[in-house]
Amino acid sequence: MEQEGEKMCLIGISMKKNTKFPFILAANRDEFYARPTESLHRWEGYPAVYAGKDLKKGGTWLGVSETGCLGALTNVRERQEREARHSRGELIVNFLRRKDTDACTFVKQVSKDGGLYDGFNLLVGTPDTLCYGSNRVNGIKVLESGIYGLSNAALDTSWPKVEAVKDAMDRVSACEDQEELLNMLFSELAAAEPFPSELLPDTGFVEKLERMLSPVFISSEDYGTRCSTIIIMNRNRELTIVERRYHNKKTSDTKFTLAVP
């Protein structure tokens, strides 16, 4: 099992599919329960960043800035990870703090320097245009309109949980009430039923582990879904980010709303 933190493990994105909410992102962070983490908060400095923080390495898995930029990453599932020189979580912080926020230039550069990091999938940009890249996949992809899903393989790899979150993003395309939208997505992100064995991907792990990792919401003795995060931008360009954390079957939420350029 992967040992490094600062990662989301499932992300669904809807861009320009809901007329009232042209950008929607819903994601789960899966991590070892013992890894120290600070919940979603405003990081000091300019531009201010709104994100959770991995307290072991200092990076983050998902965040937005007051200038309207956002970034998210997942790890690439590999049987063994070496001790990389840099933490993947610094990629999001570095992008959100940049004065030059050309997302594709940033993705090209960090993909070129990919040997400094363990395997990552990276999404950076704005609610209008995101750029996807990876140090395990050649090339980049620009996301401007459509529904996308990302887990621990390349963008839109057809794992059952990826298809499930994409289906969820499609179902909320007609929702025009923000609270209803949030409730629908948090419910989808809490789906904890493992998928049947015949649908599981083959990533080199034994079937028992593949099955444990298969649900949208993962739960095991020492590893699982630590938090869910939803980001919504409405037509007035108000960006809302909500993080829901899970503690022994109890939940707690943190929410920020920003006006973005």
MARGUKOL-25830 format. One record per residue (C-alpha): x, y, z; residue number from 1. Coordinates in steps of 0.2 Angstrom, whole numbers. Each point is the difference from the previous one (the first is absolute). Layout:
BEGIN
[pt [X, Y, Z], NUM]
...
end
This chain:
BEGIN
[pt [0, 0, 0], 1]
[pt [6, 17, -4], 2]
[pt [8, 9, 15], 3]
[pt [1, 18, -6], 4]
[pt [-14, 12, 4], 5]
[pt [-7, 16, -7], 6]
[pt [-11, -8, -13], 7]
[pt [-17, -1, -6], 8]
[pt [-5, -17, -6], 9]
[pt [-16, 4, -10], 10]
[pt [-6, 16, -9], 11]
[pt [-15, 3, -10], 12]
[pt [-2, 16, -10], 13]
[pt [-14, 8, -10], 14]
[pt [4, 15, -11], 15]
[pt [-13, 10, -8], 16]
[pt [-13, -14, 1], 17]
[pt [-11, 8, 14], 18]
[pt [-6, 17, -6], 19]
[pt [-1, 8, 17], 20]
[pt [16, -8, 7], 21]
[pt [12, 0, -15], 22]
[pt [14, -8, 11], 23]
[pt [-2, -15, 12], 24]
[pt [13, -10, 8], 25]
[pt [-3, -15, 12], 26]
[pt [15, -9, 8], 27]
[pt [5, -13, 13], 28]
[pt [16, 0, 9], 29]
[pt [6, -17, 5], 30]
[pt [14, -1, 12], 31]
[pt [7, -9, 15], 32]
[pt [-10, 5, 16], 33]
[pt [16, 3, 10], 34]
[pt [7, 13, -12], 35]
[pt [-1, 17, 8], 36]
[pt [-11, 12, -10], 37]
[pt [-7, 18, 2], 38]
[pt [-17, 2, -6], 39]
[pt [-5, 13, -14], 40]
[pt [5, 17, 5], 41]
[pt [7, 17, -6], 42]
[pt [18, 0, -2], 43]
[pt [9, 16, 3], 44]
[pt [9, 9, -14], 45]
[pt [-4, 7, -17], 46]
[pt [-9, -7, -9], 47]
[pt [-9, -8, 14], 48]
[pt [-3, -18, -2], 49]
[pt [-15, -10, 7], 50]
[pt [5, -18, 2], 51]
[pt [3, -14, 13], 52]
[pt [18, -4, 5], 53]
[pt [10, -15, 1], 54]
[pt [10, 3, 16], 55]
[pt [13, -13, -3], 56]
[pt [7, 8, -17], 57]
[pt [-9, 17, 0], 58]
[pt [-9, -2, -16], 59]
[pt [-18, -2, -5], 60]
[pt [-11, -12, -11], 61]
[pt [-13, 13, -6], 62]
[pt [-2, 19, 2], 63]
[pt [-6, 17, -8], 64]
[pt [8, 17, 1], 65]
[pt [-9, 17, 2], 66]
[pt [6, 4, -18], 67]
[pt [-12, -14, -6], 68]
[pt [13, -13, -4], 69]
[pt [-2, -18, 6], 70]
[pt [10, -16, 0], 71]
[pt [-2, -19, 5], 72]
[pt [10, -15, -1], 73]
[pt [-1, -19, 2], 74]
[pt [14, -13, 1], 75]
[pt [3, -13, -13], 76]
[pt [-3, -17, 7], 77]
[pt [16, -9, 0], 78]
[pt [5, -16, 10], 79]
[pt [16, 9, 7], 80]
[pt [4, 18, 1], 81]
[pt [18, 6, 3], 82]
[pt [5, 14, 12], 83]
[pt [-2, 14, -13], 84]
[pt [10, 16, 2], 85]
[pt [-16, 11, 1], 86]
[pt [-17, -2, 7], 87]
[pt [-14, 0, -13], 88]
[pt [-10, 11, 12], 89]
[pt [11, 15, -4], 90]
[pt [-6, 0, -18], 91]
[pt [-17, 7, 5], 92]
[pt [8, 13, 12], 93]
[pt [13, 6, -13], 94]
[pt [-14, 2, -14], 95]
[pt [-12, 10, 11], 96]
[pt [14, 11, 6], 97]
[pt [7, 4, -17], 98]
[pt [-1, 18, -8], 99]
[pt [0, -8, -17], 100]
[pt [-15, -12, 1], 101]
[pt [1, -7, -18], 102]
[pt [-6, -17, 5], 103]
[pt [6, -10, -15], 104]
[pt [18, 7, 1], 105]
[pt [0, -5, 18], 106]
[pt [-6, -18, -4], 107]
[pt [13, -2, -14], 108]
[pt [14, 6, 11], 109]
[pt [-4, -11, 15], 110]
[pt [-4, -15, -11], 111]
[pt [18, 3, -8], 112]
[pt [7, 0, 18], 113]
[pt [-11, -15, 4], 114]
[pt [14, -11, 6], 115]
[pt [1, 11, 16], 116]
[pt [-17, -7, 6], 117]
[pt [-9, -16, 2], 118]
[pt [-14, -3, -13], 119]
[pt [-13, 14, -1], 120]
[pt [-15, 6, -10], 121]
[pt [-1, 19, 1], 122]
[pt [-15, 11, -4], 123]
[pt [4, 19, 1], 124]
[pt [-8, 16, -7], 125]
[pt [-16, 9, 3], 126]
[pt [-19, -5, 0], 127]
[pt [0, 5, -18], 128]
[pt [15, -10, -7], 129]
[pt [9, -14, 9], 130]
[pt [16, -8, -6], 131]
[pt [4, -19, 3], 132]
[pt [17, -8, 0], 133]
[pt [9, -14, 8], 134]
[pt [18, -6, 2], 135]
[pt [-6, -17, -5], 136]
[pt [-10, 5, -15], 137]
[pt [7, 9, -15], 138]
[pt [-8, 16, -6], 139]
[pt [-12, 12, 8], 140]
[pt [-19, 2, -2], 141]
[pt [-10, 17, 1], 142]
[pt [-17, -2, 9], 143]
[pt [-13, 14, -5], 144]
[pt [-17, -9, -2], 145]
[pt [-6, -17, 5], 146]
[pt [0, -13, 14], 147]
[pt [16, -7, 6], 148]
[pt [6, -13, 13], 149]
[pt [17, -3, 8], 150]
[pt [6, -13, 12], 151]
[pt [17, -8, 1], 152]
[pt [3, -4, -18], 153]
[pt [-1, 12, -15], 154]
[pt [-14, 12, -2], 155]
[pt [-17, -8, -5], 156]
[pt [7, -18, 3], 157]
[pt [-15, -10, 1], 158]
[pt [1, -7, 18], 159]
[pt [-17, -3, 8], 160]
[pt [2, 14, 13], 161]
[pt [5, 12, -14], 162]
[pt [-16, -5, -10], 163]
[pt [-10, 2, 15], 164]
[pt [6, 18, 4], 165]
[pt [-2, 5, -18], 166]
[pt [-18, -7, 0], 167]
[pt [-3, 11, 16], 168]
[pt [6, 15, -9], 169]
[pt [-11, -3, -14], 170]
[pt [-15, -2, 11], 171]
[pt [2, 17, 9], 172]
[pt [1, 9, -17], 173]
[pt [-18, 5, 2], 174]
[pt [1, 5, 18], 175]
[pt [-3, 19, 3], 176]
[pt [1, 1, 19], 177]
[pt [17, 0, 8], 178]
[pt [-4, -8, 17], 179]
[pt [-9, -14, -10], 180]
[pt [15, -2, -11], 181]
[pt [12, -1, 15], 182]
[pt [-11, -13, 9], 183]
[pt [-2, -10, -16], 184]
[pt [19, 0, -3], 185]
[pt [5, -4, 18], 186]
[pt [-12, -15, 0], 187]
[pt [8, -6, -16], 188]
[pt [18, 2, 7], 189]
[pt [-6, -10, 15], 190]
[pt [-4, -16, -10], 191]
[pt [10, -13, 9], 192]
[pt [-5, -16, -9], 193]
[pt [14, -10, -8], 194]
[pt [-2, -4, -18], 195]
[pt [-1, -18, -6], 196]
[pt [16, -9, -3], 197]
[pt [-3, -2, -19], 198]
[pt [0, 19, -2], 199]
[pt [16, 4, 10], 200]
[pt [15, 7, -9], 201]
[pt [16, -10, 0], 202]
[pt [13, 12, 8], 203]
[pt [12, -14, 6], 204]
[pt [-8, -2, 17], 205]
[pt [-8, -15, 7], 206]
[pt [-19, -1, -2], 207]
[pt [-4, 3, 18], 208]
[pt [9, 16, 0], 209]
[pt [-7, 5, -17], 210]
[pt [-17, -3, 7], 211]
[pt [3, 10, 15], 212]
[pt [6, 15, -10], 213]
[pt [-14, -1, -13], 214]
[pt [-14, 10, 8], 215]
[pt [-3, 18, -2], 216]
[pt [2, 2, 19], 217]
[pt [13, -12, 7], 218]
[pt [0, -6, 18], 219]
[pt [13, -12, 8], 220]
[pt [9, -3, 16], 221]
[pt [14, 13, -3], 222]
[pt [-4, 8, -17], 223]
[pt [-15, 8, -8], 224]
[pt [-9, 16, -5], 225]
[pt [5, 14, 11], 226]
[pt [-10, 14, -7], 227]
[pt [-11, 5, -15], 228]
[pt [1, 16, -9], 229]
[pt [-12, 9, -11], 230]
[pt [3, 16, -10], 231]
[pt [-14, 9, -9], 232]
[pt [1, 16, -10], 233]
[pt [-17, 8, -5], 234]
[pt [-4, 12, -15], 235]
[pt [5, 15, 11], 236]
[pt [17, -7, 2], 237]
[pt [-2, -4, 19], 238]
[pt [11, -15, 4], 239]
[pt [-5, -10, 15], 240]
[pt [11, -14, 7], 241]
[pt [-6, -12, 13], 242]
[pt [10, -13, 9], 243]
[pt [-8, -14, 10], 244]
[pt [11, -10, 12], 245]
[pt [-4, -17, 7], 246]
[pt [3, -5, 18], 247]
[pt [-6, -16, 7], 248]
[pt [-17, 1, -10], 249]
[pt [-1, 18, 4], 250]
[pt [2, 15, -12], 251]
[pt [6, 18, 1], 252]
[pt [-1, 13, -14], 253]
[pt [10, 15, -4], 254]
[pt [-6, 12, -14], 255]
[pt [7, 16, -9], 256]
[pt [-8, 10, -13], 257]
[pt [11, 11, -11], 258]
[pt [-3, 13, -15], 259]
[pt [12, -5, -13], 260]
[pt [5, 10, -16], 261]
end
